[in-house]
Amino acid sequence: MALTLLLLIPAESSCSSKDKKGFSEIQWARQVEETKTKDLYAPHYKDKKFFAPWMEIKDKSFLDVLGWKLFSKTNYTKKEKVFLPRVIPDTVKRLQQTKGDFILWIGHNTFLIRIGGTFWLTDPIFSKRALLPARLTPPGLSLKEFNNIIKDVNIVISHNHYDHLDRPSMKQLPQHSTVFVPKGLKESVMGMKKNNVHEMDWWEEFEIGNGSKLICLPAQHWSLRINQGRNQSLWASYLLVTPAVTLYLGGDSGYFKGFREIGRRYPGIDYAFMATTAYHPRWFMYHHHMNIAEAVKGFKDLNARYFIPTQWGAFHLGGEPAGFPGLDLCRHIQKNLLDPSRFKIMDIGEILPIGSPGN
């Protein structure tokens, strides 16, 4: 059990100015501001490990994990405990009737995206469990249904955690699929019956053709699997740039200056897929996961048109209930008088048409 806790995630928590562990939101914000943008481009591999060169982040100890699981308790209302996203039925039928470009939320960080006739699949997990945590909502499309409909797909992997790189799902997806992975994951993914794997480093670009490209970008996270040591493979976000639309695929990340730099360097982002998961308890999670306020701040830094929350409502990974981030985001939008039309809080199985830029 302890090994599994160490493997799955560093999460986060809501708190006052300073919580029981001495975490301070003010001090954390100051620490982020003290980082240097130039370090986003610095070497980030040393002694066979990847790291964030802009900030020293110490590994969580076994006692930290125990402290989280045994002593960090937050009270949630009954509504917060049971709330989950709606699951829309008949996805196959609706897909077959959908014309043009779209985004389909299959669940967690798994999205099927069609742009100009090309299909993209992010962090595919169709399994009932992410190593140990059980799925609380079914995928909007089963793996069998997916394979019956989609014959050619580009797969984008953000990092090696079990809720993002699911071996059973990967092995059953088409063998000839083109897969994009961060540095250090090519061999592992080729072992999942995939023979067309492209390994990418931060700021590296891959030309897709027809005026489209995929750009691998920094994120503030970590990596670990049972058969791969801590931080022996890289973690990443991506920018998918096409003539029709530009999508930021955020993967998992804590809040960092990288969002500002990405927004500055790549203006015109249409959709930003922002992680909203595992942020309680805050003292444990703040380096590697954003709370809702930080996710919205990162979205503003990117200067993107639309915010799509990811990774909520499928697995109970952090201290908060699985569906809590969806409620938390709605409350944040209302409290801060934000434009709700810019936040696409999707239901599982929902098909969101992609409009042309400017519409």
Secondary structure, DSSP 8 states (H G I E B T S, - for coil): -HHHHHHH-------SSB-TT--BHHHHHHHHHTS-GGGGGS--EETTEE--TTS------HHHHHHHHHH------HHHHH----B-S-HHHHHHT--S-EEEEEETTEEEEEETTEEEEES---SSBSSSSBBSS--SS-HHHHHHH-SS-EEE----STTTS-HHHHHHS-TT-EEEEETT-HHHHHTTT--EEEEE-TT-EEEEETTEEEEEE--S----BTTB-TTSS---EEEEE-SS-EEEE--S----THHHHHHHHS----EEEEE-----SHHHHTTT---HHHHHHHHHHHT-SEEEEES-SSB--SSS-TTHHHHHHHHHHHHTT--GGGB----BT-EEE---TT-
